[in-house]
Amino acid sequence: MTTLLSRAPMYGRVAPTLVRALAVGLLRIEVAEIEDVCLLLGASRAQCLPVWEGLVKDGWIVRRDGQWKPSEHIRELAHARIGAAMPRAKADGLLAAIVENARRMNELAPTEEGVHWVTKLAVFGSYLSEKKQLGDLDIAWATAPREGSTIWVAQCLVYGKDPMSKTRAMLRPRSPYLKLTNYAEMLALGCPYRLVYEFAPPVARGERHTGPRS
């Protein structure tokens, strides 16, 4: 769920990159008086007043305990993406592509080295709205290890590699608009979501399901 900023100047004549950097600075110092904005932007009070007023109007700065402070949502501004919006049709195509990638990966042999099973894919964020233009496509994913993955993970740890890098690269279509989030982290957010793909991995060799003993 990424905040999207256009490349146009904001709050007067301030570039969006500076506004984003300002949000990072306000988060760091945890206060947001007009003087703090002036200090972080390196500009006069007259130049910074429209910026400060805009941040207050948009809810990025709030007044708490008699002091102006960054709101709990300003982290979204600090991590905002700058660029053009994504048409919904493009988001539909990305969603179809990542689901198809998961299906193809799960058709590989159970012993495929370095590739985890993709067990769940869910879409959340702005895609679930009625918007025609979206900031990004938020996808949550869950995985399960394949047969023999213990050796692969151990080798990655020895050589300082990410054990999920191969799985992620095969699953994720190349696009700056696509954002992958751990499935458990999405559930922790408590936000609405829609499950778009689910897969039950086969039982590994040497394992068998048994019923309860009588």
N, C-alpha and C positions, 0 to 999 in steps of 0.2 A: 504494500500500500504506500506508494511513493508519491510525494507531492511534486507536481510538475510546474516548472516555471518557464515562461516563454523567454526568448532572448531579448525582448524589448526592455527598455529601462523601467525601473520600478520606483515608486515613491518619489517622483520628480525625475531626476536624471541619474539614478544609481543603477549600475549594472547588476543583474541578478546574481552574478558570481560574488559581488561584494556583499549583497544582502545575505546570501548563504554563509559567507565567511563571518559576517556579523553575528548571525545566529549561533555559530560555533563558539564565538567569543563570549557571548552572553551566557551560554550554557556553562562555560568554564568558570566565569566569575560569579554566576548565580544572582546577579542583580541587573537591573535594566533601566536605570534612570537616564535622562537625556544626556547627562555628563558622561555616562558610560558609553553611550552610542557615539558621542563626539570623540572620545578617546580611542575607541576601536576603529573608527573610520578615519581618524586623523583629520577631521574637518571642523569647521566652526559650528557654533550652536545654530546659527541661522540656516546653514546648509543641512544640518542633521535633523532639525525640527520636523520637516515633512516625513523623513524616514521614521522617526520615533512615533509620530502620530499615526502613520500608516500601520506600523507594527501593532500599536495599541488597537486601532480600529479592526484589524484582521484577527485579533485575539492571540497574537504571538507574544505579546507582553500584557500582563495583568497586574492588578494591584492586590497585594496580600500583606496583611499585618502592617499596614501603613507605608508600604514600600513597593515600588514598581519592580517586578521580577519576571523572568522568562516563564511563560506558561508551560504546562505539562506537555503541550503539543509542539513546542518550538523545535524539538529534536527532528520532527518531520521536515521543517524548513532547513535545518542544518544539513540534512541528507537529501535535499530536493534534487531532482533531475532537471537539467536545463535543456530545452529542445522542443521540437514539435510534438503535438499530441499524436496518438496512434488511432487510426480509424478502427471501428469495431470489427469490420471485415478482416482486417489484418490480425487482430487479436483472435478471431475465430480460426484463422489459418494456423497461427502459432499453437493454439490449443490442440487442434487436430494433429499437428505435427508431433507434439510431445507425447500425445497418447499413442500414436502410431510407433514412435521410437520405443516406448515402453513395451509395446506388444512384441516388436521385433527382438528386443533384448531378452525378453522372457521366453522366446522360442529357441534361444541358444542352448547348447548342451549344459546340463546341470554342473559340469565341471569347468565351464569357461572361466579361465583365470582372470581375476581382477574385476569381474563384473558381478555386482550384486543383483538379486531379484528386485524388481520394482513392484512393490505390493500395493501401493495406493497413490493416486494423484487426485488432488482436489483444487478447485479454483475458488478464490475469494477476492475480496477487495472491490474495486470499481467495476470489474467485469460483471458483477451481479446486479449492478444498477441498470438504469435505462439510458445511460449516457451513450452518445454516438461517438464521442472522442474520449479516449482513455489515456491516462498517464503511463500505465504499464499493465502487464498481465501477471498477477500474483498466483503462483502455483505452489502448493504444498506437496511434498513427496515423502514417502516412507519406503524403506528397503529391508531386505532380509539377506543374510549371507548365503552364498552358494556352497556347495560341497568343496571342501579343501581350501576355503577362503582364509582359514586361520594362518596358513603358511604365507599366503599373499600379504595379509595384514602385518605379520611379523617382519617380512622383508621390507615393507614400506616404512615401518617404524625404524628399522636399522639404518636405512638410507635417507631418512628424513622426508619421505614422500607422503602425500595424502592418499590413504587407501581407497577413498571414494572418487579420486580424480578421473579414473577411466569410466566409471559408471556415470558420473556427472557429464562428462564430455559426450558420451554416446546418447544420453537422454536429452540434453538441452539443445534445442535449435539455436543457431547463432543469431542473436538479436539483443540489442541493448534494452529492449522493452520487456524482456522476460526476466522475472525475479523468482528464484527458487527459495523456498523456505522449508525448514524441517517440519514434518507433519505434527509432531508433538508441540512445537513452538506455536504453530497456528492454532491448535486446540487451546493452548494456554491463553491466547489472546481473547478467546470467547467470542470471536466474530462469526458472522454467517459464512457458510461455505457450501459448496456443492461437490460431492464426490463424482469424479468423471471417469475413474478407472480403478479397478480392484483386481488383484491377482493372488491366488493361493499357491505358494511354491510347492513343488512335489516333495514328498518325503525322501530324505537322503537315504542312500544305500546303507544297510545295516541297522536302520531304524524301522520300527513297526509300531503301529498303534494297538494297544491292548485294552480290552474292556475291564471294568472293575472286577476284582477277585471276589468270588462268592464265599 
